[in-house]
């Protein structure tokens, strides 16, 4: 079983979807560490309730050391609002997965995270939104795409409503699916494109 670390900055609902799936045994991996850059992130509490080691770590060198100590095979960013340093990306090339609440390459890159993504999309009158799971590279939201799915948001009355539609209907499903594929060795990266084998 692969050893997984999940990074969170907020409530951790995507973390919860991963905890649920690993506990069901549908993912050939175990979440052994949950890290947050914010002491009061509720995601840390979710981890503790599930009996998972949960730590607030802000220093990047300390974080790298902890990942090494825990022999981490895969890092999952589940609403982690900090930039991953190049050194970590290099050490864990194609072993860091992120979920982004838009159909990349739309509404992504520096400054596009969380509700901000949906505020921009709502302001533009977007009719179809979605989420993307991708490997992390040195370019923000620029790594190879693993999974993407769209949903009709034309009836959404606010950015918050759009966010809920995307989160509950897509994110909570495709993030565990991407982790499952990774743990089963079904993701192959060639020329910065992901092939599901």
Secondary structure, DSSP 8 states (H G I E B T S, - for coil): -EEEEEEESS--HHHHHHHHHHHHT-SSEEEEEEEESSTT-HHHHHHHHTT-EEEE---HHHHHHHHHHTT-SEEEESS--S---HHHHHHTTT-EEEEESS-TTSS-STT--HHHHHHHHHHTT-SEEEEEEEE--SSTT-S-EEEEEEEE-TT--SHHHHHHHHIIIIIHHHHHHHHHHHHTT-EEEETTEEEE-
